[in-house]
Amino acid sequence: MTVQLMILILALVAVIILFKNFNACIYFIVIVDILLRIFTYLKTYILKDDAFDFLSLIPTNVPAILQSFDLGMFNDIVMFLYVVIYIIFEVLIIKTFINKKF
């Protein structure tokens, strides 16, 4: 198991213990994924200097962490769950937007 995957799993367990809410888990996974994608954009297009070489240790996104090993069918199941998490997130965002009074 890679270090990034262990950190992601430990952080997810901490969110489950602290918040005891399914929606918090969904938001946490999406927040981590968006943050990793922002770091990837920054290190690719803006911070091209060697001064920020430590950013190369940060994975590109959550699927890159999940696919760090080749486990065949298990990777397909995990990626399907990842897509389901994003669908649930989209539903939560839409419900919040509809219920919001402007």
N, CA, C and O atoms as a MOPAC input file, in Angstrom:
PM7 MOZYME 1SCF
protein

 N      0.85200 1    -1.17400 1     0.00000 1
 C      0.00000 1     0.00000 1     0.00000 1
 C      0.89500 1     1.23500 1     0.00000 1
 O      1.84600 1     1.32900 1     0.77600 1
 N      0.57700 1     2.16900 1    -0.87600 1
 C      1.40100 1     3.36900 1    -0.96600 1
 C      1.10700 1     4.31900 1     0.18700 1
 O      0.07500 1     4.22600 1     0.85200 1
 N      2.02600 1     5.21500 1     0.39800 1
 C      1.89100 1     6.17700 1     1.49800 1
 C      0.69600 1     7.09500 1     1.26200 1
 O     -0.04200 1     7.40600 1     2.19700 1
 N      0.50200 1     7.53300 1     0.00600 1
 C     -0.61700 1     8.42500 1    -0.28700 1
 C     -1.95200 1     7.75400 1    -0.00600 1
 O     -2.87300 1     8.38500 1     0.51200 1
 N     -2.05600 1     6.46700 1    -0.34800 1
 C     -3.30400 1     5.74200 1    -0.09500 1
 C     -3.53500 1     5.56700 1     1.39900 1
 O     -4.66700 1     5.69000 1     1.86500 1
 N     -2.48700 1     5.28400 1     2.15100 1
 C     -2.64000 1     5.14800 1     3.60100 1
 C     -3.06200 1     6.47300 1     4.23200 1
 O     -3.90200 1     6.48900 1     5.13200 1
 N     -2.48600 1     7.58300 1     3.76900 1
 C     -2.86900 1     8.89300 1     4.30100 1
 C     -4.32400 1     9.19700 1     3.96800 1
 O     -5.06300 1     9.70500 1     4.81100 1
 N     -4.74100 1     8.88700 1     2.73800 1
 C     -6.13400 1     9.11900 1     2.33700 1
 C     -7.09200 1     8.28500 1     3.18100 1
 O     -8.12800 1     8.78800 1     3.61700 1
 N     -6.76400 1     7.03000 1     3.41300 1
 C     -7.62800 1     6.15200 1     4.21400 1
 C     -7.67500 1     6.61900 1     5.66300 1
 O     -8.75000 1     6.64700 1     6.26100 1
 N     -6.53900 1     6.98400 1     6.23800 1
 C     -6.52700 1     7.47500 1     7.62200 1
 C     -7.31600 1     8.77200 1     7.76200 1
 O     -8.04700 1     8.94900 1     8.73700 1
 N     -7.17800 1     9.66800 1     6.80700 1
 C     -7.93200 1    10.92100 1     6.85900 1
 C     -9.43000 1    10.66000 1     6.71100 1
 O    -10.24200 1    11.31000 1     7.36800 1
 N     -9.79600 1     9.71000 1     5.85000 1
 C    -11.20900 1     9.36500 1     5.68700 1
 C    -11.77800 1     8.75100 1     6.96300 1
 O    -12.91300 1     9.04200 1     7.34000 1
 N    -11.00400 1     7.91500 1     7.62000 1
 C    -11.43600 1     7.34200 1     8.90500 1
 C    -11.59500 1     8.44200 1     9.94600 1
 O    -12.54000 1     8.41700 1    10.73400 1
 N    -10.67900 1     9.40500 1     9.95600 1
 C    -10.78800 1    10.52500 1    10.89800 1
 C    -12.04600 1    11.33900 1    10.63900 1
 O    -12.70500 1    11.77300 1    11.58300 1
 N    -12.38600 1    11.55100 1     9.37100 1
 C    -13.61500 1    12.28700 1     9.03700 1
 C    -14.83500 1    11.50200 1     9.48800 1
 O    -15.78800 1    12.08100 1    10.00800 1
 N    -14.81400 1    10.19100 1     9.29400 1
 C    -15.94300 1     9.35600 1     9.72400 1
 C    -16.10300 1     9.41500 1    11.23700 1
 O    -17.22100 1     9.51900 1    11.74000 1
 N    -14.99100 1     9.34700 1    11.96700 1
 C    -15.05800 1     9.38300 1    13.42900 1
 C    -15.50300 1    10.75400 1    13.92600 1
 O    -16.31600 1    10.84100 1    14.84600 1
 N    -14.98300 1    11.82100 1    13.33300 1
 C    -15.30700 1    13.16400 1    13.80400 1
 C    -16.72700 1    13.60200 1    13.44400 1
 O    -17.43600 1    14.14100 1    14.29300 1
 N    -17.14600 1    13.38100 1    12.20900 1
 C    -18.41300 1    13.92200 1    11.76500 1
 C    -19.56700 1    12.93400 1    11.84000 1
 O    -20.71900 1    13.34100 1    11.98900 1
 N    -19.27200 1    11.63500 1    11.73800 1
 C    -20.30400 1    10.58500 1    11.78900 1
 C    -21.44400 1    10.87100 1    10.80900 1
 O    -22.62100 1    10.70900 1    11.13300 1
 N    -21.06100 1    11.30300 1     9.59600 1
 C    -22.04200 1    11.69600 1     8.60800 1
 C    -21.55900 1    11.22200 1     7.23600 1
 O    -20.39900 1    11.41500 1     6.87100 1
 N    -22.46300 1    10.60400 1     6.48900 1
 C    -22.11000 1    10.11100 1     5.15400 1
 C    -21.77500 1    11.25700 1     4.21500 1
 O    -20.84900 1    11.14600 1     3.41100 1
 N    -22.50800 1    12.34900 1     4.30300 1
 C    -22.25000 1    13.50600 1     3.43700 1
 C    -20.85800 1    14.09100 1     3.67600 1
 O    -20.22800 1    14.58300 1     2.74000 1
 N    -20.37600 1    14.04300 1     4.91000 1
 C    -19.03700 1    14.54800 1     5.20800 1
 C    -17.97500 1    13.72500 1     4.48000 1
 O    -16.97300 1    14.27300 1     4.02100 1
 N    -18.18700 1    12.43400 1     4.37500 1
 C    -17.24400 1    11.57600 1     3.64100 1
 C    -17.22900 1    11.93400 1     2.15900 1
 O    -16.16600 1    12.00600 1     1.54200 1
 N    -18.40000 1    12.15400 1     1.59700 1
 C    -18.49600 1    12.52400 1     0.18100 1
 C    -17.79700 1    13.85700 1    -0.05000 1
 O    -16.98900 1    13.98600 1    -0.97000 1
 N    -18.10600 1    14.85100 1     0.78300 1
 C    -17.47500 1    16.15900 1     0.63500 1
 C    -15.96100 1    16.06500 1     0.80600 1
 O    -15.21700 1    16.72600 1     0.08100 1
 N    -15.49600 1    15.25300 1     1.75600 1
 C    -14.06100 1    15.12000 1     1.99400 1
 C    -13.34200 1    14.57400 1     0.76500 1
 O    -12.30700 1    15.10800 1     0.36600 1
 N    -13.87300 1    13.52900 1     0.16700 1
 C    -13.22700 1    12.92800 1    -1.00100 1
 C    -13.18300 1    13.91800 1    -2.16100 1
 O    -12.16600 1    14.02200 1    -2.84800 1
 N    -14.26300 1    14.63600 1    -2.38000 1
 C    -14.29900 1    15.61000 1    -3.47600 1
 C    -13.37400 1    16.78900 1    -3.18700 1
 O    -12.70500 1    17.27700 1    -4.09700 1
 N    -13.32500 1    17.25000 1    -1.95300 1
 C    -12.42700 1    18.35200 1    -1.58600 1
 C    -10.97500 1    17.95100 1    -1.80500 1
 O    -10.19400 1    18.73400 1    -2.34500 1
 N    -10.60900 1    16.75500 1    -1.39700 1
 C     -9.23800 1    16.28400 1    -1.59600 1
 C     -8.92900 1    16.18600 1    -3.08400 1
 O     -7.84500 1    16.58000 1    -3.51400 1
 N     -9.85200 1    15.67200 1    -3.86700 1
 C     -9.63100 1    15.52300 1    -5.30500 1
 C     -9.45500 1    16.88400 1    -5.97500 1
 O     -8.54800 1    17.05900 1    -6.78800 1
 N    -10.30500 1    17.83700 1    -5.64400 1
 C    -10.19600 1    19.17700 1    -6.23200 1
 C     -8.89600 1    19.84100 1    -5.80700 1
 O     -8.24300 1    20.48900 1    -6.62500 1
 N     -8.50700 1    19.69600 1    -4.54600 1
 C     -7.25900 1    20.27500 1    -4.06800 1
 C     -6.05100 1    19.67200 1    -4.79100 1
 O     -5.13000 1    20.40000 1    -5.16200 1
 N     -6.04500 1    18.35800 1    -4.99300 1
 C     -4.94700 1    17.72000 1    -5.71800 1
 C     -4.89800 1    18.18300 1    -7.17100 1
 O     -3.81700 1    18.36000 1    -7.73400 1
 N     -6.05900 1    18.37700 1    -7.77200 1
 C     -6.09000 1    18.86500 1    -9.15400 1
 C     -5.59000 1    20.31000 1    -9.24500 1
 O     -4.94500 1    20.67100 1   -10.22900 1
 N     -5.87200 1    21.14200 1    -8.24000 1
 C     -5.34700 1    22.51200 1    -8.20800 1
 C     -3.82900 1    22.48900 1    -8.07800 1
 O     -3.13600 1    23.22300 1    -8.78400 1
 N     -3.30100 1    21.64500 1    -7.17600 1
 C     -1.84800 1    21.51800 1    -7.03600 1
 C     -1.20400 1    21.05000 1    -8.33500 1
 O     -0.13300 1    21.53000 1    -8.70900 1
 N     -1.85200 1    20.11900 1    -9.02000 1
 C     -1.32100 1    19.63000 1   -10.29000 1
 C     -1.28300 1    20.74700 1   -11.33100 1
 O     -0.30300 1    20.88100 1   -12.06400 1
 N     -2.33000 1    21.53300 1   -11.39400 1
 C     -2.34900 1    22.65600 1   -12.33000 1
 C     -1.23400 1    23.64400 1   -12.00400 1
 O     -0.51100 1    24.09800 1   -12.89100 1
 N     -1.10400 1    23.97000 1   -10.71300 1
 C     -0.06900 1    24.92000 1   -10.31500 1
 C      1.32400 1    24.42200 1   -10.66300 1
 O      2.13500 1    25.17500 1   -11.20100 1
 N      1.60700 1    23.17000 1   -10.36400 1
 C      2.95800 1    22.67000 1   -10.62300 1
 C      3.22400 1    22.46500 1   -12.10700 1
 O      4.38200 1    22.45400 1   -12.52400 1
 N      2.18300 1    22.30200 1   -12.91200 1
 C      2.37600 1    22.09800 1   -14.34300 1
 C      2.51200 1    23.41300 1   -15.09000 1
 O      3.38500 1    23.54400 1   -15.94800 1
 N      1.67500 1    24.38100 1   -14.78600 1
 C      1.60800 1    25.59100 1   -15.60000 1
 C      2.18200 1    26.84900 1   -14.95800 1
 O      2.60300 1    27.75600 1   -15.67500 1
 N      2.21300 1    26.92900 1   -13.65500 1
 C      2.61500 1    28.17900 1   -13.02600 1
 C      3.96400 1    28.05900 1   -12.31100 1
 O      4.84800 1    28.89200 1   -12.51000 1
 N      4.12300 1    27.03500 1   -11.48900 1
 C      5.34000 1    26.88600 1   -10.68800 1
 C      6.29700 1    25.90900 1   -11.36200 1
 O      6.39700 1    24.75100 1   -10.95800 1
 N      6.98800 1    26.37300 1   -12.37400 1
 C      7.87500 1    25.48900 1   -13.13300 1
 C      9.30000 1    25.48900 1   -12.59100 1
 O     10.15000 1    24.78200 1   -13.13200 1
 N      9.58700 1    26.24200 1   -11.56100 1
 C     10.93500 1    26.34100 1   -11.01600 1
 C     11.29000 1    25.09500 1   -10.20400 1
 O     10.41400 1    24.34200 1    -9.77800 1
 N     12.56700 1    24.90000 1   -10.00500 1
 C     13.03000 1    23.79400 1    -9.17000 1
 C     12.83800 1    24.07800 1    -7.68600 1
 O     12.98500 1    23.17900 1    -6.85700 1
 N     12.51400 1    25.31400 1    -7.34900 1
 C     12.30100 1    25.66900 1    -5.94800 1
 C     11.09400 1    24.95300 1    -5.37100 1
 O     11.01700 1    24.74300 1    -4.16100 1
 N     10.16200 1    24.57900 1    -6.21500 1
 C      8.95300 1    23.90200 1    -5.76200 1
 C      8.99500 1    22.42400 1    -6.16100 1
 O      7.97800 1    21.86000 1    -6.56500 1
 N     10.14900 1    21.81000 1    -6.05100 1
 C     10.33600 1    20.42100 1    -6.45700 1
 C      9.56900 1    19.44500 1    -5.55600 1
 O      9.25700 1    18.33000 1    -5.97500 1
 N      9.26600 1    19.86100 1    -4.32100 1
 C      8.53000 1    18.98300 1    -3.41500 1
 C      7.10900 1    18.71200 1    -3.90200 1
 O      6.48600 1    17.73900 1    -3.47800 1
 N      6.58900 1    19.56900 1    -4.79200 1
 C      5.24400 1    19.34600 1    -5.32700 1
 C      5.17100 1    18.10600 1    -6.21700 1
 O      4.08100 1    17.60700 1    -6.49600 1
 N      6.31900 1    17.60900 1    -6.66300 1
 C      6.30400 1    16.39500 1    -7.47900 1
 C      5.93800 1    15.16900 1    -6.65500 1
 O      5.59600 1    14.13000 1    -7.21800 1
 N      6.00500 1    15.27300 1    -5.34000 1
 C      5.62600 1    14.15700 1    -4.47100 1
 C      4.11800 1    14.05500 1    -4.28700 1
 O      3.61400 1    13.01600 1    -3.86000 1
 N      3.40400 1    15.11100 1    -4.60100 1
 C      1.95100 1    15.13900 1    -4.43500 1
 C      1.31300 1    14.45000 1    -5.64300 1
 O      1.64000 1    14.77900 1    -6.78300 1
 N      0.40800 1    13.50100 1    -5.40500 1
 C     -0.24200 1    12.82600 1    -6.54200 1
 C     -1.13000 1    13.77600 1    -7.32500 1
 O     -1.51500 1    14.83400 1    -6.82700 1
 N     -1.45600 1    13.39200 1    -8.55800 1
 C     -2.21400 1    14.29200 1    -9.42800 1
 C     -3.68300 1    14.39300 1    -9.05000 1
 O     -4.27200 1    15.47000 1    -9.13900 1
 N     -4.28400 1    13.28100 1    -8.62700 1
 C     -5.69700 1    13.27600 1    -8.23800 1
 C     -6.00000 1    11.99500 1    -7.47400 1
 O     -5.12800 1    11.13900 1    -7.32100 1
 N     -7.21700 1    11.86100 1    -6.99800 1
 C     -7.59800 1    10.67900 1    -6.21400 1
 C     -7.55800 1     9.40400 1    -7.05400 1
 O     -7.09500 1     8.38400 1    -6.54300 1
 N     -8.01200 1     9.39400 1    -8.30700 1
 C     -7.87100 1     8.15400 1    -9.08800 1
 C     -6.42500 1     7.69900 1    -9.24800 1
 O     -6.16700 1     6.49800 1    -9.32200 1
 N     -5.47800 1     8.63100 1    -9.30200 1
 C     -4.07000 1     8.24400 1    -9.38300 1
 C     -3.62000 1     7.54000 1    -8.11000 1
 O     -2.79100 1     6.63200 1    -8.15700 1
 N     -4.16500 1     7.96000 1    -6.97400 1
 C     -3.85600 1     7.28900 1    -5.71100 1
 C     -4.48700 1     5.90200 1    -5.69400 1
 O     -3.84900 1     4.92500 1    -5.30300 1
 N     -5.74300 1     5.82400 1    -6.12100 1
 C     -6.45200 1     4.54500 1    -6.08800 1
 C     -5.88200 1     3.53700 1    -7.08000 1
 O     -5.94900 1     2.33200 1    -6.84100 1
 N     -5.33000 1     4.00900 1    -8.17600 1
 C     -4.78600 1     3.11200 1    -9.18200 1
 C     -3.27800 1     2.95700 1    -9.06100 1
 O     -2.60200 1     2.60100 1   -10.02600 1
 N     -2.75200 1     3.22800 1    -7.86100 1
 C     -1.31300 1     3.11200 1    -7.67600 1
 C     -0.83000 1     1.67300 1    -7.78100 1
 O      0.34500 1     1.43400 1    -8.05700 1
 N     -1.71900 1     0.71600 1    -7.56600 1
 C     -1.38000 1    -0.67000 1    -7.85500 1
 C     -2.34000 1    -1.21500 1    -8.87700 1
 O     -3.46300 1    -0.73300 1    -9.02400 1
 N     -1.88400 1    -2.22500 1    -9.57800 1
 C     -2.71900 1    -2.84200 1   -10.61000 1
 C     -3.37800 1    -4.07300 1   -10.01100 1
 O     -2.75300 1    -5.12900 1    -9.91200 1
 N     -4.62500 1    -3.94400 1    -9.61500 1
 C     -5.34800 1    -5.05300 1    -8.99600 1
 C     -6.47900 1    -5.56800 1    -9.87300 1
 O     -7.34500 1    -6.30100 1    -9.39500 1
 N     -6.48600 1    -5.20100 1   -11.12800 1
 C     -7.45700 1    -5.73300 1   -12.08200 1
 C     -8.87500 1    -5.27900 1   -11.81200 1
 O     -9.17400 1    -4.08500 1   -11.84800 1
 N     -9.74000 1    -6.22600 1   -11.54400 1
 C    -11.16700 1    -5.96800 1   -11.35700 1
 C    -11.43000 1    -5.07500 1   -10.14100 1
 O    -12.38400 1    -4.29700 1   -10.14100 1
 N    -10.59500 1    -5.18200 1    -9.10900 1
 C    -10.77500 1    -4.35100 1    -7.92000 1
 C    -10.64100 1    -2.87100 1    -8.26400 1
 O    -11.38700 1    -2.04200 1    -7.74100 1
 N     -9.68800 1    -2.53200 1    -9.14600 1
 C     -9.55300 1    -1.13500 1    -9.59000 1
 C    -10.80600 1    -0.65300 1   -10.29900 1
 O    -11.22000 1     0.49200 1   -10.12100 1
 N    -11.41300 1    -1.51600 1   -11.10100 1
 C    -12.64500 1    -1.14100 1   -11.78300 1
 C    -13.77000 1    -0.87100 1   -10.78800 1
 O    -14.54000 1     0.07400 1   -10.95900 1
 N    -13.86700 1    -1.69100 1    -9.75800 1
 C    -14.90500 1    -1.50600 1    -8.73100 1
 C    -14.66300 1    -0.20500 1    -7.96500 1
 O    -15.60300 1     0.54700 1    -7.70700 1
 N    -13.41100 1     0.06100 1    -7.60100 1
 C    -13.08600 1     1.27700 1    -6.85500 1
 C    -13.35400 1     2.51400 1    -7.70800 1
 O    -13.85600 1     3.51700 1    -7.20000 1
 N    -13.02600 1     2.45400 1    -8.99600 1
 C    -13.29200 1     3.59800 1    -9.87600 1
 C    -14.79600 1     3.80200 1   -10.07900 1
 O    -15.25300 1     4.93900 1   -10.20000 1
 N    -15.56900 1     2.71100 1   -10.11700 1
 C    -17.02100 1     2.83500 1   -10.19000 1
 C    -17.55000 1     3.52000 1    -8.93100 1
 O    -18.42600 1     4.38000 1    -9.02100 1
 N    -17.02900 1     3.15200 1    -7.76000 1
 C    -17.43400 1     3.80100 1    -6.51600 1
 C    -17.03600 1     5.28200 1    -6.51500 1
 O    -17.76100 1     6.12500 1    -5.98500 1
 N    -15.89000 1     5.58800 1    -7.10600 1
 C    -15.44800 1     6.97500 1    -7.22400 1
 C    -16.43400 1     7.78600 1    -8.06300 1
 O    -16.76600 1     8.91700 1    -7.70700 1
 N    -16.89900 1     7.22000 1    -9.16400 1
 C    -17.88100 1     7.89300 1   -10.01500 1
 C    -19.20500 1     8.05900 1    -9.26600 1
 O    -19.85500 1     9.09800 1    -9.38200 1
 N    -19.60300 1     7.04900 1    -8.50600 1
 C    -20.83000 1     7.12700 1    -7.70700 1
 C    -20.70600 1     8.23700 1    -6.66200 1
 O    -21.67100 1     8.95600 1    -6.40700 1
 N    -19.53500 1     8.38000 1    -6.06200 1
 C    -19.31100 1     9.44900 1    -5.08300 1
 C    -19.49000 1    10.81400 1    -5.74400 1
 O    -20.08900 1    11.71200 1    -5.15300 1
 N    -18.97900 1    10.97800 1    -6.95500 1
 C    -19.15400 1    12.25700 1    -7.65100 1
 C    -20.61400 1    12.49000 1    -8.04100 1
 O    -21.07500 1    13.63200 1    -8.03900 1
 N    -21.34100 1    11.43600 1    -8.37300 1
 C    -22.76900 1    11.58800 1    -8.67500 1
 C    -23.52400 1    12.02600 1    -7.43200 1
 O    -24.37300 1    12.91500 1    -7.50000 1
 N    -23.22100 1    11.40700 1    -6.29600 1
 C    -23.86200 1    11.79300 1    -5.03200 1
 C    -23.51600 1    13.24100 1    -4.69700 1
 O    -24.38000 1    13.99900 1    -4.25700 1
 N    -22.26500 1    13.62500 1    -4.90200 1
 C    -21.85000 1    15.00200 1    -4.64900 1
 C    -22.63100 1    15.97600 1    -5.52400 1
 O    -23.07700 1    17.02600 1    -5.06200 1
 N    -22.78600 1    15.61300 1    -6.78400 1
 C    -23.53900 1    16.47700 1    -7.70800 1
 C    -24.98800 1    16.62800 1    -7.25000 1
 O    -25.54200 1    17.72500 1    -7.31900 1
 N    -25.60000 1    15.56200 1    -6.79300 1
 C    -26.97200 1    15.62300 1    -6.28400 1
 C    -27.03800 1    16.52300 1    -5.05600 1
 O    -27.95800 1    17.33100 1    -4.92900 1
 N    -26.06700 1    16.39000 1    -4.14800 1
 C    -26.04900 1    17.24000 1    -2.95400 1
 C    -25.90300 1    18.71300 1    -3.32100 1
 O    -26.56300 1    19.56600 1    -2.72700 1
 N    -25.05600 1    19.01500 1    -4.28000 1
 C    -24.86300 1    20.39200 1    -4.71000 1
 C    -26.13300 1    20.94400 1    -5.36200 1
 O    -26.51500 1    22.08600 1    -5.10900 1
 N    -26.77900 1    20.14200 1    -6.19200 1
 C    -28.00600 1    20.58100 1    -6.86500 1
 C    -29.12000 1    20.80700 1    -5.84200 1
 O    -29.84800 1    21.79500 1    -5.93300 1
 N    -29.26100 1    19.89700 1    -4.86400 1
 C    -30.28100 1    20.08000 1    -3.83400 1
 C    -30.02600 1    21.34300 1    -3.03500 1
 O    -30.96200 1    22.07200 1    -2.70700 1
 N    -28.76500 1    21.60700 1    -2.71900 1
 C    -28.43400 1    22.81700 1    -1.97400 1
 C    -28.73700 1    24.06100 1    -2.80600 1
 O    -29.24600 1    25.05200 1    -2.28200 1
 N    -28.42700 1    24.01100 1    -4.08700 1
 C    -28.68500 1    25.14700 1    -4.97400 1
 C    -30.17500 1    25.41100 1    -5.11700 1
 O    -30.59800 1    26.56700 1    -5.10800 1
 N    -30.98300 1    24.35400 1    -5.24900 1
 C    -32.43500 1    24.50700 1    -5.40500 1
 C    -33.06400 1    25.04900 1    -4.12400 1
 O    -33.95400 1    25.89800 1    -4.18600 1
 N    -32.61800 1    24.57600 1    -2.98000 1
 C    -33.19300 1    25.00900 1    -1.71100 1
 C    -32.69700 1    26.38400 1    -1.26200 1
 O    -33.25000 1    26.96500 1    -0.32800 1
 N    -31.67800 1    26.90100 1    -1.90900 1
 C    -31.11300 1    28.19600 1    -1.53900 1
 C    -32.04500 1    29.32200 1    -2.00300 1
 O    -32.48400 1    29.34100 1    -3.15200 1
 N    -32.33000 1    30.23000 1    -1.12100 1
 C    -33.13400 1    31.41900 1    -1.43500 1
 C    -32.19200 1    32.57300 1    -1.69300 1
 O    -31.41200 1    32.94700 1    -0.81700 1
 N    -32.25600 1    33.14200 1    -2.88400 1
 C    -31.34800 1    34.23900 1    -3.24100 1
 C    -31.96900 1    35.55700 1    -2.96500 1
 O    -31.35000 1    36.59400 1    -3.20500 1

